[in-house]
Amino acid sequence: MLVSPIGQWETPRALSAIMAILGTTKASLWPFLEGSGGLISGLSVGDLTSAETGGAAEALEDDFAPFKHAGGVHSYHFHPTGDHHLAGIDHANYSFGDGANDSPFSVGCAILPNAIVSNVMLAKYDSAGNAEEWRFWIDAAGLLSLELHDANVSTSEIAASTAALVIGEQCFVVASYDGTETAPVVNLYKNGVLVNDGTTVETGAYVAMEAGAAPLTVGCGGVTAVPTTEFHGRIALPFVTGKALSAAEVLQLFDLYRLLLGV
């Protein structure tokens, strides 16, 4: 279903509405307003830089094929060939565990996948450095998934959708974690609709996430010099926030994303 596009003068209002829903605790949104250069500015904490093999800087217009949508925001194309990704920083606003307790958080973005096997959208997850915290990704079975990782004992809580995503299907995806590490509730949403039952599968004796030194990455896991589980396809409007979004809030976000993307 198509919706009427908004005028670009309304874009700041729509972005402000998104930030209001995300709240004031550890909330960051990257609107992808830039169509060239290598710096992607964020609302709240942390900018991103476009990078390629070895974490070297790479201009958006050279390899990320920025596409400007109806609301003035862009989507960027990511391809594993060349290790194209967005490099963030290690910051406390992207960590939601202290080794003993977890706190709530949510993460999401709009995607148009060209592949649906082991593709990370957003992560703070460096397995090579034993600094895994969380990753929001399409798992090896093609399922939308959020993994919470306790790097101290190398155990995880993993939530997955009940059906695989579809290549070429544009969708808005969100994961919401309530922060109760002893009995986690993780809700996964696709286009505002819940696509799992809220439960997780525990591998080992999970305690809580460790606040490690891994950077935030968009379009891959690992570290920026050695990206892993790289995304193939388009990503737009990624966010992270320190609250468990409700179903109603996810639906409100979906409506705003549709306006900005013109879908």
C-alpha positions, 0 to 999 in steps of 0.5 A: 500500500502506498502512502502520500509522501511528505514534503521535505520541510516536514522531515524534521518534524517526523524525525522529532516524532521518532525521537519522542517515541524512542525516549530520552534514555540512550536513544540514537537515530541515524536519519541518513540525510547525507547522500555524499561524503563519508560522515553520517550524522546521528541524532543524540550520541555518535556519528557513523563513517562509511567504510570498506575493506580494512575499515578504510574510509569510503565515500557514500557516493562511490559504493553505497548508492544513496537513494533519496526517499520521499521524506528526504532521507536516504537508504544505503546499499551494503555489499559483502564484496568490499566489506562495505559497512558503517563504522560507529564507536564504542559508547556506553549508550550502546551497551545494556548490561554490566556483567550482572544485570541487563537493562531494557533496549530496542533496536530497529531499521528499515531493510530491503535485503538482497540476501537472507543468511547471516546478515547483521543490521546493527550490532555491538558484537566482536566474537574475535575479541571476545567482546560480544554484547548483542546483534540484530540480524538475519540468522543462518536460517533466514529468521529475524533474530536478536542475540544477547551474549554474555561474553564472560561465559560465552553464552547467549539468549536468542530470539528468532521469528517464526518465519524467514524474511524474503529477499527483495521485500522492503520491511521495517524490523524491530527487536525489543528486550525487556531487560529481565535476564533471568526470564528474557522477553524479546519481541520481534516485529516486522512492519509493526506486526509481532513475528515471535512469541517473546521467548528466547533460547538459552545456550549455556548459563546466561547471566547478563551482557558484558559492556565490552569494547566492540564498536557499534556497527551498521551492516556487519558484526565484528570490528570495523577492520575485520567485518563479519556477517555482512549485510547485503541489501539496503538499510535506512533509519537505524536506531538504538534506544534504552527502552523496551518499545511497546507494540503500540510504539512500534506501530507508530514508528512504522507509520512514521517510517512509511511516511519518510520512505514513501512506501 
